[in-house]
Amino acid sequence: MTRRTKSSARWLAEHAADPYVKRAHEEGWRSRAAFKLEEIQRTDRLLRPGMTIVDLGAAPGGWSQFAARVLAGKGRVIALDILDMPGIGGVEFMQGDFADEAVLARLQESLRGEKVDLVMSDMAPNMMGIAEVDHDRSMHLVDLAVDFASHELRPGGDLLMKVFQGRDFQPLIARLRREFESVKLRKPKASRARSAEVYVLARGYRIV
């Protein structure tokens, strides 16, 4: 049997003691990530019935589950992940690697020419523990999400995505400020304080 490293054992202990993990189990949420989106929804009123939403990196489904509850059957939630995800009422799930052109084409085809109101991305690569490599891999996913949003968002649409701060963070923010009316940073309470992750909320897409 493979022995756990000290860091993985520490993470498992922290995860088990996390109050948001406990709440997610008690309240029937797929993951603690639902509370991150819930807090952003309280402050920014991002989700509304009637929207078309694409959720990238959706598994295990916390964000899609929360979005579907807000939409209450009015609108579409299309979720994509490289991992399988058990079905959620009101969510259309597609399994595949978002970095794969064929999978992207399938996702675009599923939209049937309809423009998107909100692109959400909680995507993150499997971390290797090498800072430079991890940053480059995470920013590659961020760039893919931004490129997708720039092609599929309706004018005035919004983009919410997880970003790990590093050397490419400020150039990303500069690009978003050119393409959106406003760009804000959010660090929900359910996001672990020691994590370098922040959530970038870009609102009011404008064609440039």
N, C-alpha and C positions, 0 to 999 in steps of 0.2 A: 504494500500500500504506500502511495506517495505521501511523504510527510508534508504538512503545511509549513510554509515559511512563517516567520514571526509577523511579518506585515500582513499576510493573508489571515492569520489567526486573529490579529488585532482588528482587522476590518470586519471579520465575522462577528466578533464580540461587540463591536460598536454598532453593527447593523442590527443585531438581536436586541440591543438595549435602546435603539432609536425610538423615541416616542411616536414619530410619524409612521414608522413601520408598523408599530402596534396599532395605531389608529386606522391605518389602511386595512389591516386584517379585520379589525372590529367593525368597520363601516362598509366593508365589501368592495374596496377599491383594488384595482389590479396592482398598483404600486404606490409608493410614497410620492412619486412624481405628480400625482393628481393634486396634491396639496400646493405644489409650486404653481400650477396653472390656476388653481382656485384663488390663490392670493393675487396673482396678476389680474385675474378677472375682477376681483373686488376693487382694485385700484384703477384699472384701465378700461373696464367694460369692453373687452376684446371680442367676446363671443355673443352672437345674437341669433335667434331663430331665423331660418331662411338662408343662412350662409352656406357656401360651398367651401369646405375646409380640407386641406391635404395635410396629413400628419406623417412626417418622415422620421424613420427610426422609432416606430410606434410601440413595438413590443417592450414589455408585456401588456401595454394598453392603457395605462393610467390616464394619459392625456386624451386619447380617443374616447375613453369611457366618460370622462368629465365633459368633453365637448358634446357627445351625443346626448347627455342628460340636459345640457343647456338648450340644445336645438329642439329637443322633445319631438322628434319626428318631422320637423320642418327644416329641410335643407339636406346637405350631404356631408358625411365625414368619410374620407377615403384615406385609409391607413396603409403604410408600406413599411416592411422591415425584412431584413435578410433572414431573420428567425421566424419560425412559425408562431402564430398567435391564435389561441382559441377565440371563437366568435364572440362578438359583442353586439347586442341589439342596436340597430341604427348605424352600424359601422361597416363599410365595404373594405375588406382586407385583401391586400395583394402581397404575396411573398416574393422577395427578390432583392438583389443587391442594387441599391440606388446608383452605384457607380457604373453599373452595366448599362450600356446604351440600349440594349434590347428591353431591359426592364423599364427604363425611362420611357421608351416608346410605348410600352404597354400602359404605363401610368397615364401618359398624355392621351392615348386612345380612349381610356376609360372616362376621360373628361368630356368626350364627345363635342369638342369645340367650345365648351363652356369655360369661361374665365373663373378664376379662383378668388375668393374674398380674403382668405387667410391661409398662409403656408406656415406650419409649425414644424420645427425640427429639434428633436432632442437627441439627434444622432451623436455618437461618440465612438471612436475606434477602440479596439482592445489595446489597453496601454501596455507598453513594453518596459517602462521604467527608465527609458532613455529620453531625457527631456526634449532634445532637439527633434528626434524622430517622432515622438508622441505629438509634439506641437505641429509638425508638418502634416502628419496624418489627420489630425483633428481639423486643421485649417483646410485641408483638401475637401473634407466633407462639408464644411461651412461654405466654401466657394461653390460647391455643387448645388447646395440649397439656395444660395443667392442667385445663381444662374437660372435655376428652375423658376424661382419666383419672378425674375425679370422677364421670363417668357410667358408665364401662365397667370400672373396676377392681373386682375382688372385694374384700371386706373383708380387710385384711392385705396387699393387693397393693402393688407398688412402682412408683416413677416415677423415671426417670433422664433428665435433659435438660441440653442445653447452654444456658448463660445468659451474656450479656455484662453485666458489672457496670456499674451506673450509678444514676441517681436512683431508679428503680423497683425496684431489687434488694432492698432491705430490706423493703418492703411485700410483695413476693413471698414472701420467706422467712417472714415473719410468717403469711401465709395458709397456707403449707405446714405450718407447725408446728401450726396449728389442725386440719388435716385428716389429718396423718400422725403416727405414733408418734415418728419421729425424722427429722431433716433434717441431712445432712452435705454438706460441700463437698469436691470432689475436683479436683485439678489434676494429671492424669497427666503423666508425663515426656514422652510423645509430643505433648503440647500445647505449642505454642511459647510460650516464656517471656514474650515481649513481647505476646502476645495477651491481651485482656481477658476471654477466655472462661474460665469455670469450669464444672464439671459438678456439678449439684445432684442429690443422691441422697435421695429422700424414701421412707421405708420404713414399712410398716404402715398402709395406708390405713384410715381409720375414717370411717364415715358421720356427718356432723355436721348 
